Amino acid sequence: MNYPFFDSSLLSTILSWLFAIPTIAYFLLAWIPLLTEKNKNYPSRLYLTWLVICVFIFSPFRYIIFQVVTATSYPVQSFGAFFSTLWLSLYVPFVFGLLYLLTCIVPALSLLILSAKQGQGIGLVKGLAWILIFPFACMLSSLIFFTALPSTSKTLGPSSARDIIKATNGPAAVVFKYLVKPFGPIPLPEFFELTPKTDKDMIRCHVADTYLSKSGFDFFVAKQYPDIYNSIKE
């Protein structure tokens, strides 16, 4: 196993955390004003609390946090990664923005159930109906997201395979370990069973299999798992 090849430098790790901390804080704390705002046009806090729980548990929201943190870590891995970000900054928001929009459609449509005429309450029947439907809407959004993700992520094209894997160190590894890994099966390549199956193996194998082109994936396996790579090629 050749783990150090994809390790980040100390400077890259420090910069990754500097970018990641505000991002993580925003995603996790942005819900607080919504839940504490005293606005009569909002549904009751009961519905808002249920919405937050379902979004965190059943939707791909946690994985999107991982994606964003990894993306913010990528430019600081090397000068090549920094300059390639100029192209990626035009392409990635458009492509992944469409993916996120497609993912959000079903949960957003389910919120129409909670719509009420001005001055009238939501109603017990409508409220209970939404409480039952919303978790399934979030799970459907996850199905849509993870079905479309491989096709979307493979279009990253000329991005450096080495820098993409290095971006999974530091804050991305922490988010993956505590927000992604505990909540469901992670897509992994078949050879993962031949690795030590540590958290580092899992995140790197997942990202390589999901986001790298075939040549980039082969490069990753050859560098991190030369013995496995040679046995596969034989």
C-alpha positions in Angstrom: 0.0 0.0 0.0 1.3 3.4 -0.9 -0.8 5.9 1.1 1.8 8.7 1.3 1.6 9.3 -2.5 -1.8 10.9 -2.1 -1.2 12.6 1.2 -1.5 16.4 1.3 1.2 18.8 2.3 1.0 20.6 5.7 0.3 23.9 3.9 -2.5 22.3 1.8 -4.1 20.8 4.9 -4.1 24.1 6.7 -5.6 25.9 3.8 -8.2 23.2 3.3 -9.3 23.6 6.9 -9.4 27.4 6.6 -11.8 27.1 3.6 -13.8 24.2 5.0 -14.6 25.5 8.5 -16.9 28.3 7.3 -18.5 26.0 4.7 -19.3 23.3 7.3 -20.5 25.8 9.8 -22.8 27.4 7.2 -24.4 24.1 6.1 -24.9 22.9 9.7 -26.0 26.2 11.3 -28.0 27.8 8.5 -31.1 26.0 9.8 -31.0 27.7 13.2 -32.5 31.0 12.1 -35.3 29.2 10.2 -36.3 27.2 13.3 -36.1 30.3 15.6 -37.7 32.9 13.4 -41.0 34.1 14.7 -42.9 34.5 11.4 -46.6 33.6 11.1 -46.1 32.8 7.4 -43.9 29.9 8.3 -45.3 26.4 9.1 -45.1 25.6 12.8 -41.7 24.6 14.3 -43.0 21.0 14.5 -43.1 20.8 10.7 -39.8 22.7 10.3 -38.1 20.4 12.8 -39.3 17.3 10.9 -38.2 18.9 7.6 -34.6 19.3 9.0 -34.5 15.8 10.4 -35.7 14.3 7.1 -33.3 16.3 5.0 -30.3 15.3 7.2 -31.2 11.6 7.4 -33.0 10.7 4.2 -31.8 13.2 1.5 -28.3 13.5 -0.1 -27.7 16.7 1.9 -24.9 15.2 4.0 -23.2 14.0 0.9 -23.5 17.4 -0.8 -21.6 18.9 2.2 -18.9 16.3 1.5 -18.8 17.3 -2.1 -18.6 21.0 -1.4 -15.8 20.5 1.2 -13.8 18.4 -1.2 -14.3 20.9 -3.9 -13.0 23.7 -1.7 -10.0 21.6 -0.8 -9.1 20.7 -4.4 -7.6 24.1 -5.5 -5.0 24.2 -2.7 -3.5 20.8 -3.4 -1.1 22.1 -6.1 -0.6 25.0 -8.5 -2.0 22.8 -11.3 -5.2 22.2 -9.3 -5.4 25.9 -8.6 -5.2 26.9 -12.2 -7.6 24.1 -13.4 -10.1 25.6 -10.9 -10.5 28.5 -13.3 -12.1 26.2 -15.8 -13.9 24.1 -13.3 -15.5 27.2 -11.7 -17.4 27.7 -14.9 -18.3 24.1 -15.5 -18.9 22.5 -12.2 -21.5 24.9 -10.8 -23.6 24.5 -14.0 -23.4 20.7 -14.2 -23.8 19.9 -10.5 -26.3 22.8 -10.1 -28.5 20.9 -12.5 -28.0 17.7 -10.5 -28.9 19.5 -7.2 -32.0 21.1 -8.9 -33.2 17.7 -10.2 -32.6 16.2 -6.7 -34.6 19.0 -4.9 -37.7 18.8 -7.1 -39.5 16.0 -5.4 -39.0 17.2 -1.8 -39.9 20.8 -2.9 -43.1 19.7 -4.6 -44.1 17.8 -1.4 -44.0 21.1 0.4 -47.1 22.2 -1.6 -49.1 20.1 0.8 -48.3 22.5 3.5 -49.5 25.5 1.6 -52.5 27.3 3.2 -54.6 30.3 2.4 -53.6 33.5 4.1 -55.1 33.6 7.6 -55.9 29.9 7.7 -54.0 27.1 9.4 -52.4 24.1 7.7 -54.9 21.6 9.0 -54.3 18.4 10.8 -55.0 16.1 7.8 -52.7 18.0 5.5 -50.0 18.2 8.2 -50.1 14.5 8.9 -50.1 13.7 5.2 -46.9 15.8 4.7 -45.2 14.3 7.7 -45.8 10.8 6.2 -44.9 11.8 2.6 -41.8 14.0 3.1 -39.3 11.2 4.3 -40.2 9.2 1.1 -39.8 12.4 -1.0 -36.3 12.8 0.5 -35.4 9.1 -0.1 -36.6 9.5 -3.7 -34.3 12.5 -4.0 -31.4 10.4 -2.8 -32.2 7.7 -5.4 -32.3 10.3 -8.2 -29.1 11.9 -6.9 -27.0 8.8 -6.6 -28.3 7.3 -9.8 -27.3 10.5 -11.7 -24.0 11.1 -9.8 -21.7 8.7 -11.7 -22.6 10.1 -15.1 -22.3 13.7 -13.8 -19.1 13.2 -12.0 -17.3 11.4 -14.8 -17.5 14.6 -16.9 -14.8 16.3 -14.8 -12.5 15.5 -17.6 -8.9 16.7 -17.3 -8.9 17.3 -13.6 -5.8 15.9 -11.9 -6.5 12.5 -10.5 -3.8 13.0 -7.9 -5.2 16.3 -6.7 -8.7 15.0 -6.5 -7.7 12.2 -4.3 -5.5 14.5 -2.2 -8.5 16.7 -1.7 -10.1 13.9 0.3 -7.7 14.5 3.1 -8.2 16.7 6.1 -11.7 18.2 6.4 -13.2 16.1 3.6 -12.2 12.9 5.5 -13.8 14.1 8.7 -17.1 15.0 6.9 -17.1 11.7 5.1 -16.4 9.7 8.3 -19.1 11.4 10.4 -21.8 12.6 8.0 -21.6 10.1 5.1 -20.3 6.8 6.1 -22.7 6.1 9.1 -25.8 6.7 7.1 -25.8 4.1 4.3 -23.8 2.0 1.9 -21.0 3.7 0.0 -20.4 2.9 -3.7 -17.0 1.2 -3.9 -15.0 -0.7 -6.5 -14.9 -4.4 -6.3 -11.2 -4.5 -5.3 -12.0 -2.6 -2.1 -12.3 -6.0 -0.3 -8.6 -6.6 -1.0 -7.5 -3.4 0.8 -7.1 -2.9 4.6 -10.6 -1.3 4.5 -9.7 1.6 6.7 -11.5 4.9 6.5 -8.8 6.3 4.2 -9.1 3.3 1.9 -12.9 3.8 1.8 -13.0 7.5 1.0 -10.2 7.3 -1.6 -11.6 4.2 -3.3 -15.1 5.8 -3.4 -13.9 9.1 -4.9 -11.6 7.3 -7.4 -14.4 5.0 -8.5 -17.0 7.8 -8.7 -15.2 10.8 -9.9 -12.1 9.7 -11.9 -12.0 8.8 -15.6 -10.8 5.2 -16.4 -7.2 6.4 -16.9 -7.4 8.4 -13.6 -8.8 5.4 -11.8 -6.1 3.1 -13.1 -3.5 5.7 -12.1 -4.9 5.8 -8.6 -4.9 2.0 -8.2 -1.4 1.7 -9.6 0.0 4.3 -7.2 -1.9 3.4 -4.0 -2.3 -0.3 -4.4 0.5 -1.5 -6.8 0.2 -5.1 -5.7 -3.6 -5.1 -6.3 -3.1 -3.3 -9.6 -0.5 -5.9 -10.9 -2.8 -8.8 -9.8 -5.8 -7.2 -11.7 -3.7 -6.7 -14.8 -2.3 -10.2 -14.9 
